[in-house]
């Protein structure tokens, strides 16, 4: 018996960066995994069938770096540089957040993610316990990291992160995993980073950290430590296990060699990095060195959407422009960043990000009939360069349908929108004297 | 009496690059123009009302450079450099086109444009008579230019363009205007460009031309003529009247001064220019010099969509990245490129691209309630950075509703999709010996 049978879909597969399509195939799901992909599978053996005619089945998209609850602050700080963005807007505003706010903000962000075909997110935030609860309830897959800052309460933070890891790592049938989330080398001392790394090693989990976002951060690190942020992180032991470095926009050839040598994945968030004018990682050089490059959305306060196909499109367009080479970041390789490479970055390689027999049933169906997608000369290119999130009709995670024909089945969206609306006036009170942390002034470097 | 009354909409206005919102206003339309904008207008005076609650009224978006019928070739030539794109794909494929193909391809492209809030397009193609027919039937607004190439039949081409201009310039209640469309200085001789300029002057119309798309084109022009493409165009008299220069990616300070001095508008097509890796115009320098910069989609064979908000978003992101300044191309100024600046470029300034009393009633309503748009801290930023074409619900051109609640009222979309599908196999037969023109090999420069 099959738990779910998807019928008559065009199945996107990507092998070594080369996309191919299995036309009009069926996909059978058993026990949360893909059990069969074939031209015709008998529906008599299926508990539930879903007619996917005229739709493309794609691996669920993977968001490798996000702050999902920041959906609450979408559009709150536009056209401002990163120092002002942090010090005058985001960090003061975040002091307003209660666990209930974070819970509803996360649900809003997850609703948007599911509606755009994202099935897994690496989330880096605080009050992570309510975020884990939201992920569990919605049926999403997530890698969660509780953000840690240096300060007087380092030991308390570590104890809380340790407790959170024990409670949630592997929870919800392994849909939820937990890594350690030191914020960044500019907000954590080297000795705190070392304690975080040791805790991660003890617990057998990885590290998710912001790294070398701006040129000024590198200058400041060289001035304070005589080493780049990447070297500081390496020296603290953060790369002794699996790790995601978010941004890594400003890395030297030596930094790149370190990332490659330690198997550190880089999560590029092109929209945020362009919008804040801080620079985008040298993706071609990273990939040539063997670094896994994945894609993230960052928070909606800088990125404005959780649309990972938009991130993929931006990155390919930017790399073609920067290299002056239209062949750079071709369609298949770019789609891989948002799927298989994301899985690799999050430690879920071969389990998600691919549509193969044996993989977890995390996938999205995309309607291909709209005027803006027709005619279909190249289905993979159409996905990357023409599709909109609204073309995603159905999303399945771990074999469970989370959205069917654009209807969210696990999130009460009207209630989420009401709860968020009710909180906005209080959340936008800004007292800049009160901040989560202080972003260092670039001029002090 | 009002012909149409839009009720309870949030009205986006932009003045000198600064956006403002008139909350919950009504817009009355009389005789194809906006007759009143006020908090409450009596519906008793309206022949038809439309409840726009929860929607943003924006000026209809203006696509300042497109080849609409190239929707037929969406995705046909991916990840290839411009020489190969032209010589091995587009120009051979275009020899397959019949007038009927161009007609249906144009309808497909116009359907996509209307569905994404575009109300006016500057189209540059051939078999322009069937394109004019399609524009007339759909109710769109367009500035049409019949593409001209140097060759043995220059006089015939000029005669045809002259005849086309006489027939269609000012047609459909002035929804359709015609300019001359010399293809580019690399496909037209200086003497032919001079004849085109003289014809345009005689007819009292402007010029729409491709200019300085690639660095190689500039090198070739310097080598062949001792002058840049901009100087060649100026010397031919192409800038003696109104003109749109598409791309202008590679312009010197002298070129920029010429464009500014002659009031030539530049239509930037950022997605195409990034995707082909050919470079994007120095938008900040052009604007500082006083050049009107507008936005285009180019054809779907390079751009893959006709989504002008996507072009606007790309341009702002790119300028922030290139300048390292998050304040560059702020939200209001960027939205202006897609609206008022487009109107200026096409010679329709103050008539379209603005929501003011007296302007033509060309506008779109955008639903603001979706999860990916909420909460609404900054409505203009949400439009630019979060909205999708699918959020556009209703489109009005010249006071006539072309789309209502996502339903196209002037295009039989199922029939268009069927007609396009029936043509694709024939249209994708590629015989590279047969071409519209030959793109010069960069190495020959």
Contacts between the chains, C-beta under 8 A, distances in Angstrom:
chain1	res1	chain2	res2	distance
A	71	B	374	7.7
A	72	B	375	6.8
A	73	B	377	7.2
A	74	B	373	7.9
A	74	B	374	7.5
A	74	B	375	6.7
A	74	B	377	6.5
A	74	B	382	7.2
A	74	B	386	6.5
A	75	B	376	7.2
A	75	B	377	4.1
A	75	B	378	3.8
A	75	B	379	8.0
A	75	B	381	4.4
A	75	B	382	5.3
A	75	B	385	7.4
A	75	B	386	7.3
A	76	B	377	4.5
A	76	B	378	7.0
A	78	B	330	7.3
A	78	B	331	5.6
A	78	B	378	5.7
A	78	B	381	4.5
A	78	B	385	7.9
A	79	B	326	6.2
A	79	B	327	5.4
A	79	B	330	4.2
A	79	B	331	6.3
A	80	B	326	5.8
A	80	B	327	7.1
A	81	B	325	7.4
A	81	B	326	4.5
A	81	B	327	6.9
A	82	B	326	7.0
A	85	B	326	7.5
A	108	B	371	6.0
A	108	B	374	6.6
A	111	B	371	4.3
A	112	B	371	4.6
A	112	B	372	4.5
A	115	B	370	7.9
A	115	B	371	6.1
A	115	B	372	6.8
A	116	B	372	7.2
A	271	B	317	6.6
A	273	B	321	7.4
A	274	B	317	3.9
A	274	B	318	6.7
A	274	B	320	5.9
A	274	B	321	4.3
A	275	B	316	7.8
A	275	B	317	5.7
A	275	B	320	5.8
A	275	B	326	6.8
A	275	B	385	7.6
A	276	B	320	7.3
A	276	B	326	5.1
A	277	B	320	4.3
A	277	B	321	5.9
A	277	B	323	6.5
A	277	B	324	4.9
A	277	B	325	5.2
A	277	B	326	4.4
A	277	B	328	7.0
A	278	B	324	7.7
A	279	B	321	7.2
A	279	B	324	7.4
A	280	B	321	6.8
A	300	B	386	7.9
A	304	B	381	7.1
A	304	B	382	7.5
A	304	B	385	3.6
A	304	B	386	4.6
A	305	B	372	5.8
A	305	B	385	7.2
A	305	B	386	5.4
A	306	B	372	7.3
A	307	B	372	7.4
A	314	B	314	7.6
A	314	B	317	7.1
A	316	B	275	7.8
A	317	B	271	6.5
A	317	B	274	3.9
A	317	B	275	5.7
A	317	B	314	7.1
A	318	B	274	6.7
A	318	B	318	7.8
A	318	B	321	7.7
A	320	B	274	5.9
A	320	B	275	5.8
A	320	B	276	7.3
A	320	B	277	4.3
A	321	B	273	7.4
A	321	B	274	4.2
A	321	B	277	5.9
A	321	B	279	7.2
A	321	B	280	6.8
A	321	B	318	7.7
A	323	B	277	6.5
A	324	B	277	4.9
A	324	B	278	7.7
A	324	B	279	7.4
A	325	B	81	7.3
A	325	B	277	5.2
A	326	B	79	6.2
A	326	B	80	5.8
A	326	B	81	4.5
A	326	B	82	7.0
A	326	B	85	7.5
A	326	B	275	6.8
A	326	B	276	5.1
A	326	B	277	4.4
A	327	B	79	5.4
A	327	B	80	7.1
A	327	B	81	6.9
A	328	B	277	6.9
A	330	B	78	7.3
A	330	B	79	4.2
A	331	B	78	5.6
A	331	B	79	6.3
A	369	B	417	7.3
A	370	B	115	7.9
A	371	B	108	6.0
A	371	B	111	4.3
A	371	B	112	4.6
A	371	B	115	6.2
A	371	B	413	6.3
A	371	B	416	7.4
A	371	B	417	7.1
A	372	B	112	4.5
A	372	B	115	6.8
A	372	B	116	7.2
A	372	B	305	5.8
A	372	B	306	7.3
A	372	B	307	7.4
A	372	B	389	6.8
A	373	B	74	7.9
A	374	B	71	7.7
A	374	B	74	7.5
A	374	B	108	6.6
A	374	B	417	5.8
A	374	B	420	6.2
A	374	B	421	7.6
A	375	B	72	6.8
A	375	B	74	6.7
A	375	B	75	8.0
A	375	B	420	5.5
A	375	B	421	6.4
A	375	B	424	4.9
A	376	B	75	7.2
A	377	B	73	7.2
A	377	B	74	6.5
A	377	B	75	4.1
A	377	B	76	4.5
A	377	B	424	7.6
A	377	B	428	6.9
A	378	B	75	3.8
A	378	B	76	7.1
A	378	B	78	5.7
A	379	B	75	8.0
A	381	B	75	4.4
A	381	B	78	4.5
A	381	B	304	7.1
A	382	B	74	7.2
A	382	B	75	5.3
A	382	B	304	7.6
A	385	B	75	7.4
A	385	B	78	7.8
A	385	B	275	7.6
A	385	B	304	3.6
A	385	B	305	7.2
A	386	B	74	6.6
A	386	B	75	7.3
A	386	B	300	8.0
A	386	B	304	4.7
A	386	B	305	5.4
A	388	B	388	4.8
A	388	B	389	6.0
A	388	B	390	5.6
A	389	B	372	6.9
A	389	B	388	6.0
A	389	B	390	7.9
A	390	B	388	5.6
A	390	B	389	7.9
A	390	B	390	3.5
A	413	B	371	6.3
A	416	B	371	7.5
A	417	B	369	7.2
A	417	B	371	7.1
A	417	B	374	5.8
A	420	B	374	6.2
A	420	B	375	5.5
A	421	B	374	7.6
A	421	B	375	6.4
A	424	B	375	4.9
A	424	B	377	7.5
A	428	B	377	6.9
